[in-house]
């Protein structure tokens, strides 16, 4: 059986990173963007990382420029933006595609595991979120409009 820990991605610094590094933790996987109306969710994501990280939650941010060209910068610009504007310390990855033929394999798998509203698998917009249990299986998919702070009940359950 495939799990989130079977995938790898290039981190924001250009280094390959196996998600197996996070085995045994719960994961919150999010496609992020710097110029989106939902960009202030970085604050809530960072709060989740700081509050639940010591208990085993890892927030993983995957920048994506597929929605309204809202992540136009390169990895250095993205990292600096996140650090300066939102004090982001959770792991960020290199820019990826979440939809289409070039979608990152992790995101193809996430969409296969938890389809979207009305059975449409495509990611609709920036800040779509997937909560993954300590076993590497997808627990729940959240719409971009779901604020990070509204996920605390599900996170508590995933960490229990």
C-alpha positions as CSV (number, residue, x, y, z in Angstrom):
1,X,0.0,0.0,0.0
2,X,1.3,3.4,-0.9
3,X,1.7,6.1,1.8
4,X,2.8,9.7,1.8
5,X,6.1,8.5,3.1
6,X,6.8,6.8,-0.2
7,X,7.2,10.1,-2.0
8,X,10.0,12.6,-2.3
9,X,10.2,16.2,-3.5
10,X,12.8,18.9,-3.9
11,X,12.9,21.3,-1.0
12,X,12.9,25.1,-1.2
13,X,16.8,25.0,-1.1
14,X,17.0,22.7,-4.1
15,X,17.8,19.5,-2.1
16,X,15.9,16.3,-2.7
17,X,14.0,15.3,0.4
18,X,12.3,12.0,1.0
19,X,9.0,12.3,2.9
20,X,10.1,9.2,4.7
21,X,12.0,11.7,6.8
22,X,8.7,12.5,8.4
23,X,7.6,8.9,9.0
24,X,5.6,8.5,12.3
25,X,4.4,12.1,12.1
26,X,1.0,13.5,11.0
27,X,1.4,15.7,8.0
28,X,-0.6,18.8,6.8
29,X,0.2,19.1,3.1
30,X,-0.7,22.5,1.5
31,X,-0.3,24.1,-1.9
32,X,0.7,27.7,-1.1
33,X,1.1,31.0,-3.0
34,X,2.5,34.4,-2.1
35,X,0.0,36.6,-3.9
36,X,-3.3,35.0,-3.2
37,X,-6.3,36.2,-1.2
38,X,-5.7,33.2,1.1
39,X,-1.9,34.0,1.6
40,X,-2.7,35.2,5.2
41,X,-3.3,31.6,6.0
42,X,0.5,31.3,6.3
43,X,0.0,32.8,9.8
44,X,-2.4,30.0,10.8
45,X,-0.3,27.3,9.2
46,X,2.8,28.5,11.1
47,X,0.7,28.6,14.4
48,X,-0.3,24.9,13.8
49,X,3.4,24.0,13.1
50,X,4.5,25.7,16.3
51,X,1.7,24.4,18.5
52,X,1.5,20.8,17.2
53,X,5.0,20.3,15.8
54,X,6.3,19.1,19.2
55,X,3.5,16.5,19.3
56,X,4.2,15.2,15.8
57,X,2.5,17.4,13.2
58,X,4.6,18.5,10.2
59,X,3.2,21.3,8.0
60,X,4.6,21.0,4.4
61,X,4.2,23.9,2.0
62,X,4.3,23.3,-1.7
63,X,4.4,26.6,-3.7
64,X,2.3,26.4,-6.9
65,X,1.8,28.9,-9.7
66,X,-1.1,27.2,-11.5
67,X,-3.8,29.5,-10.1
68,X,-3.9,33.1,-11.4
69,X,-0.1,33.3,-11.6
70,X,-0.1,34.0,-7.8
71,X,3.3,32.4,-7.1
72,X,5.4,34.1,-9.8
73,X,8.7,34.2,-7.8
74,X,11.6,31.7,-7.8
75,X,12.4,29.6,-4.7
76,X,14.6,32.2,-3.2
77,X,12.0,34.9,-3.5
78,X,9.3,32.6,-2.1
79,X,11.5,31.6,0.9
80,X,12.3,35.3,1.6
81,X,8.6,36.4,1.3
82,X,7.5,33.6,3.6
83,X,10.2,34.4,6.2
84,X,9.9,38.2,6.1
85,X,6.1,38.5,5.9
86,X,4.9,35.4,7.9
87,X,7.9,34.2,9.8
88,X,7.4,30.8,8.2
89,X,9.6,28.1,9.7
90,X,7.8,24.9,8.6
91,X,9.3,23.0,5.6
92,X,8.8,24.5,2.2
93,X,9.4,22.8,-1.1
94,X,10.3,23.9,-4.6
95,X,7.5,25.1,-6.8
96,X,5.4,22.3,-8.3
97,X,2.3,21.7,-10.3
98,X,-0.7,20.1,-8.5
99,X,-2.9,19.6,-11.6
100,X,-2.4,18.4,-15.1
101,X,0.1,16.1,-16.9
102,X,3.0,17.7,-14.9
103,X,1.4,17.3,-11.5
104,X,3.8,16.2,-8.8
105,X,3.3,12.4,-8.0
106,X,2.5,13.2,-4.4
107,X,-0.3,15.5,-5.5
108,X,-1.6,13.0,-8.0
109,X,-1.7,10.4,-5.2
110,X,-3.4,12.8,-2.7
111,X,-6.1,13.6,-5.2
112,X,-6.7,9.9,-5.9
113,X,-6.9,9.2,-2.2
114,X,-9.4,12.0,-1.4
115,X,-11.4,13.4,-4.3
116,X,-12.8,16.9,-4.1
117,X,-16.2,18.3,-4.0
118,X,-18.8,16.6,-6.2
119,X,-16.2,13.9,-7.1
120,X,-13.9,16.4,-8.9
121,X,-10.4,15.5,-8.1
122,X,-8.6,18.6,-9.4
123,X,-7.2,21.0,-6.9
124,X,-9.4,24.1,-7.2
125,X,-7.1,26.9,-5.8
126,X,-4.2,27.7,-3.6
127,X,-4.2,26.6,0.0
128,X,-6.0,23.3,-0.6
129,X,-5.0,21.1,2.4
130,X,-4.6,17.4,3.0
131,X,-4.3,15.9,6.6
132,X,-2.3,12.7,6.6
133,X,-2.1,10.4,9.6
134,X,1.0,9.0,11.3
135,X,0.5,5.9,9.1
136,X,1.0,8.0,5.9
137,X,-2.7,7.7,4.8
138,X,-4.9,10.6,3.9
139,X,-7.4,11.4,6.6
140,X,-9.2,14.4,5.1
141,X,-9.1,17.0,2.3
142,X,-9.9,20.6,3.0
143,X,-11.0,23.4,0.7
144,X,-8.8,26.5,0.3
145,X,-11.5,28.5,2.3
146,X,-10.9,26.2,5.4
147,X,-8.8,28.3,7.7
148,X,-5.9,26.4,9.4
149,X,-7.2,27.2,12.9
150,X,-10.4,25.3,12.0
151,X,-8.5,22.0,11.6
152,X,-7.4,21.7,15.2
153,X,-10.0,19.0,16.1
154,X,-8.9,16.8,13.2
155,X,-5.3,17.4,14.0
156,X,-5.8,16.5,17.6
157,X,-7.5,13.2,16.5
158,X,-4.6,12.5,14.0
159,X,-2.1,13.0,16.8
160,X,-3.9,10.9,19.4
